[in-house]
Amino acid sequence: MNAYIFPGQGAQFVGMGKDLYENYPIAKELFVQANAILGFPITDIMFNGTAEGLKETKVTQPAIFLHSVILSKVMGDSFKPDMVAGHSLGEFSALVANGVLTFEDGLKLVSQRALAMQKACEAQPSTMAAVLGLDDEVVEQVCRDTPGIVVAANYNCPGQLVISGEVEAINLACEKMKEAGAKRALVLPVGGAFHSPLMEPAREELAAAIEVTTFGTPTCPIYQNVSTTSGIDAAEVKKNLILQLTAPVKWTQSVRNMVADGASLFMEIGPGKVLQGLVRKIEPTVQTQSPILE
């Protein structure tokens, strides 16, 4: 069975999507539409901007979403997932790809999500850190033992977790992680504490937008970051999408469940190959690849 997976923030690069825009009429049409929906020329930033400009949350999230969704459209009839999943932001791309959200609604929600997250980041200094070489349970325990707000935010693959929270708490937790035997505990260059309780204002804002958006019937199951299990119920999908902002991204658990349910090929739809690397670390027996375009 084919599992199609969609990357999140961090996969962006300058020039992303330019080849699609120049070579496929459907891609050009959707990029032009996106500029109009967003109210600014995101294509200029994606194709010819700076790495710094592309790193802004309000640009990064729509940019990655656009690359993934437009790539899925360019694939045409060869786009045939049996199941889908997205890493954080990638969940929105996955929901457009499996017919739950329209392109326009998906892009509007991603834009609102990015702006709400940026606002939450600016309201309180916060950050994230990557922890390598420790068991999940040890990382969780260190977070619990550290004063202030700090939580496990991304379960990327065995031995690679990301923690999220207040700046002081993250710095202290990093020291404790090293004492507990972590190979590395490295503060990341991100603007805030994604997937932590500090995103509550953004969650409330996004919830209001999601509630008034029409969610259709999916063409195949989605494995969401919050539940990690196969889902097709629209109300459940909405609920998990709202919870996702303050809850951890359980990528390891989602991939394992997809494999248990028959996934043997993971196709990464979007910029880069980050998720393919994570999947191979989670389940070395499966195949991974990027789309081959005609």
C-alpha positions in Angstrom: 0.0 0.0 0.0 1.1 3.5 -0.7 1.4 6.1 2.0 1.7 9.7 0.9 3.4 12.0 3.4 3.6 15.8 3.5 6.4 17.8 5.1 6.0 20.7 7.6 8.0 23.8 8.5 11.7 23.5 7.9 11.6 21.9 4.5 11.6 25.3 2.6 14.3 26.5 0.3 14.7 29.5 -2.0 13.6 28.5 -5.6 11.1 26.0 -4.4 8.2 25.4 -6.8 9.8 27.5 -9.6 10.3 24.4 -11.8 6.6 23.5 -11.4 5.5 27.0 -12.2 7.6 27.1 -15.4 6.7 23.7 -16.7 3.1 22.9 -15.8 0.1 25.1 -16.7 -1.9 23.8 -13.7 0.9 24.8 -11.3 1.1 28.3 -12.8 -2.6 28.7 -12.5 -2.7 27.6 -8.8 0.3 29.8 -7.9 -1.3 32.8 -9.5 -4.5 32.0 -7.6 -2.5 31.7 -4.4 -1.0 35.2 -4.8 -4.6 36.6 -5.1 -5.9 34.6 -2.1 -3.0 35.6 0.2 -2.9 39.2 -1.0 0.8 39.3 -1.6 3.1 37.7 -4.2 4.3 34.7 -2.4 5.7 33.3 -5.6 8.3 36.2 -5.7 9.5 35.1 -2.2 9.5 31.4 -3.0 11.2 31.6 -6.4 13.6 34.6 -6.0 13.6 35.7 -2.3 16.1 35.3 0.5 16.3 32.4 2.9 15.6 35.0 5.7 12.4 36.1 4.0 11.2 32.6 3.4 11.8 31.7 7.1 9.0 34.0 8.3 6.2 31.8 9.6 3.6 33.7 7.7 5.5 33.0 4.5 7.0 29.5 5.3 3.8 27.7 6.1 1.8 28.8 2.9 4.9 28.2 0.8 5.4 24.6 1.9 1.7 24.0 1.7 1.6 25.3 -1.9 4.6 23.3 -3.0 3.1 20.1 -1.7 -0.5 20.6 -2.9 0.6 21.9 -6.4 3.0 19.0 -6.8 0.1 16.6 -6.0 -2.0 18.2 -8.7 0.9 18.1 -11.2 1.1 14.3 -10.6 -2.3 14.0 -12.1 -3.6 10.4 -12.5 -0.4 9.0 -10.9 -1.5 10.5 -7.6 -3.0 7.5 -5.9 -2.5 7.3 -2.1 -4.0 4.5 0.0 -3.4 6.6 3.1 -2.0 10.1 3.9 -0.3 11.9 6.8 1.4 15.2 7.3 4.0 16.5 9.7 2.5 19.4 11.6 1.6 22.0 8.9 1.8 19.1 6.4 -1.5 17.8 7.8 -3.3 20.6 5.9 -1.6 19.6 2.6 -2.6 16.0 3.3 -6.3 17.1 3.8 -6.4 18.9 0.5 -4.7 16.0 -1.2 -7.3 13.5 0.0 -10.3 15.7 -0.8 -11.3 16.9 2.7 -10.4 20.6 2.1 -10.5 22.6 -1.2 -7.3 24.2 -2.3 -8.7 27.7 -1.5 -10.0 26.7 2.0 -6.8 24.9 2.8 -4.6 27.9 1.8 -6.8 30.3 3.8 -6.6 28.1 6.9 -2.8 27.7 6.6 -2.4 31.4 6.3 -4.6 32.1 9.3 -2.7 29.4 11.3 0.6 31.0 10.4 -0.5 34.5 11.4 -2.0 33.2 14.6 1.2 31.3 15.5 3.4 34.3 14.7 1.2 36.5 16.9 1.5 33.9 19.8 5.3 33.8 19.3 5.5 37.6 19.5 3.4 37.7 22.7 5.8 35.5 24.7 9.5 34.7 24.2 9.7 31.0 23.6 11.6 28.5 21.5 12.2 24.8 20.7 15.2 22.5 20.9 16.2 19.2 19.3 17.2 16.3 21.6 19.2 13.5 20.1 20.1 10.1 21.6 17.6 9.7 24.5 14.6 7.5 24.9 11.2 9.2 24.7 10.5 8.4 28.4 13.7 10.1 29.5 13.0 13.3 27.6 9.4 13.4 28.9 10.7 12.9 32.5 13.2 15.7 32.1 10.5 18.0 30.8 8.3 17.2 33.8 11.2 17.8 36.2 12.1 21.2 34.7 10.5 24.3 36.2 8.5 26.5 33.8 6.7 25.4 30.6 8.6 22.8 28.6 7.1 19.8 26.8 7.9 17.1 24.2 6.6 18.6 21.0 7.8 16.4 18.0 8.3 12.7 18.2 10.3 12.7 14.9 11.9 9.2 15.1 13.5 7.0 17.8 16.2 9.0 19.5 15.1 12.4 17.9 12.7 14.5 19.8 12.0 18.2 19.8 11.0 20.0 23.0 9.1 23.3 23.1 8.5 25.9 25.7 9.7 29.1 27.5 13.2 30.2 26.7 14.6 29.8 30.2 12.9 26.4 30.7 14.3 25.1 27.3 17.8 26.2 28.2 17.6 24.5 31.5 16.1 21.4 30.0 18.9 21.2 27.4 21.5 21.1 30.2 19.5 18.4 32.0 19.2 16.4 28.8 23.0 16.4 28.3 23.4 15.3 31.9 21.0 12.4 31.2 23.2 11.3 28.3 21.8 13.1 25.3 24.2 13.2 22.3 23.0 16.7 21.6 20.5 19.1 23.0 20.4 22.0 20.6 18.2 25.1 20.7 16.6 25.6 17.2 16.4 28.9 15.2 12.6 29.1 15.5 10.4 32.0 16.5 8.4 30.2 19.2 7.1 27.2 21.1 5.1 25.3 18.5 3.0 22.4 19.8 3.1 23.6 23.4 0.6 25.2 25.8 2.0 28.6 24.7 0.2 28.2 21.4 -3.2 28.3 23.2 -4.1 31.8 21.8 -3.3 30.6 18.3 -5.3 27.4 18.8 -8.4 29.4 19.8 -8.0 31.6 16.8 -7.6 28.7 14.4 -10.4 26.8 16.0 -12.9 29.6 15.1 -11.7 29.5 11.4 -11.8 25.6 11.2 -15.3 25.5 12.7 -16.8 27.5 9.8 -14.9 25.7 7.1 -16.5 22.9 5.2 -14.8 19.5 5.5 -15.6 16.9 2.9 -15.4 13.2 2.8 -11.8 11.9 2.4 -10.8 9.7 -0.5 -8.5 7.7 1.8 -7.7 7.6 5.6 -5.5 10.3 7.2 -3.3 9.5 10.1 -3.3 12.7 12.2 -0.5 14.0 14.5 -2.7 13.9 17.5 -4.5 10.6 17.2 -1.8 8.7 15.2 -4.6 6.3 13.9 -6.5 6.0 10.7 -9.4 8.5 10.5 -12.1 9.5 8.0 -14.7 11.1 10.2 -14.9 14.9 9.4 -15.8 15.9 12.9 -12.9 13.9 14.4 -10.5 15.3 11.7 -11.5 18.9 12.6 -11.1 18.2 16.4 -7.6 16.8 15.9 -6.6 19.6 13.6 -7.5 22.1 16.3 -5.8 20.2 19.1 -2.6 19.9 16.9 -1.4 23.4 17.7 -0.9 22.7 21.4 -0.4 18.9 21.3 2.7 17.0 20.2 3.4 15.8 16.7 3.4 12.0 17.1 5.2 11.2 13.9 7.0 8.0 15.0 3.7 6.6 16.3 1.8 7.6 13.1 4.3 6.0 10.8 4.3 2.8 12.8 0.5 2.6 12.7 0.6 3.1 8.9 3.1 0.3 8.5 1.0 -1.9 10.8 -2.0 -1.1 8.5 -0.1 -2.2 5.4 2.0 0.8 4.1 5.1 -0.5 2.3 6.0 2.6 0.2 6.2 6.1 1.6 6.1 8.9 -1.0 7.1 12.4 0.2 5.0 15.1 -1.5 6.7 18.4 -1.1 10.1 20.1 -0.9 13.0 18.1 0.3 13.4 14.6 1.7 13.3 15.1 5.5 10.4 12.8 6.1 11.8 10.0 4.0 14.9 10.1 6.3 12.7 9.9 9.4 10.5 7.1 8.0 13.6 5.0 7.3 14.8 5.5 10.9 11.4 4.5 12.2 10.8 1.5 10.0 13.9 0.5 7.9 12.0 -2.2 6.0 9.8 0.2 4.0 10.6 2.0 0.7 10.7 5.7 0.5 10.7 8.0 -2.6 9.9 11.4 -4.1 7.4 11.7 -7.0 8.8 11.2 -10.5 7.2 13.7 -12.8 6.7 13.1 -16.5 
